[in-house]
Amino acid sequence: EGEVSVEDRGIEAELVKGFRYAIADISTSCVVSYGVSNDITRVLAILKEMSEHDNWQIRQASAHFLRCFQGVHKFLFSQEQAESSLSIAISLLSDDRREVSNAATSALTGILATMPQSALEELVAKYIRIANKSIKKKKKKSADTEMSKEEAEEKAVKEKQRAKRQQRSVFVLCAVVMGRPYDTPPYIPEALAALSKHSFEQRASMGVRDEVKRVCSEFKRTHTDNWEAHKKQFTQEQLEALEDVVSTPHYYA
């Protein structure tokens, strides 16, 4: 890819904006009728295929379409279709492009809003385990041990997989927290405490660390008015973990 001029970037931004509006219109106006479950399944199958496309703009468009389509059809979804939409959104969270993962987070927040609390508790517990495992310290090799080319390549592949698991699990927990801007169910303090570990984790990408700080700060802001009541849902350790993230200066400061 060559250099892109400022003018071209401006035109591209306008095209993307118009494209998103078009996607929203199509996904919300083409309401699938009751009793036509096969049509919903076909749409979700195509979305899954497009979510794995080589072009990042198409993956981003898939996330935007899913957010709008799910919002209109969620009450028509079967259990299998609901799980499919959830799977597509979560898979896009680990995308290398921030534009795609951000769009997927928006889609996931809408999906989580319709989930019962018991299902959310299970989801949070699952991704806390994955998030915690992604930051476990690796065993260090002795200083005089040299890796072969094959070992180095294998290590790089494993590290990339670990980073993707970390980003995916952290962004799932972030979406859960952002979905509760005014109350504090029991699973929220647990999610925040797990997220706090990634704010200072050296192997976490800057995008992951920034997102953790943003979500923790946003949670504290939206709960400020009735903070004394919300605090009662936290243990002392959980409160300290949240305050450590919120009170730490920004990495760029």
QUITATA-V856017 format. One line per field, one symbol per residue. ss: DSSP state (~ for helix, > for strand, _ for the rest). A space follows every 10 residues. Layout:
ss->???
//
This chain:
ss->_____~~~~~ ~~~~~~~~~~ ~~~~~~~~~_ ______~~~~ ~~~~~~~~~~ _____~~~~~ ~~~~~~~~~~ ~~~~~~__~~ ~~~~~~~~~~ ~~_____~~~ ~~~~~~~~~~ ~~____~~~~ ~~~~~~~~~~ ~~~_______ ________~~ ~~~~~~~~~~ ~~~~~~~~~~ ~~~~~~~~__ _____~~~~~ ~~~~~~~~~_ _____~~~~~ ~~~~~~~~~~ ~~____~~~~ ~____~~~~~ ~~~~~~~___ ___
//
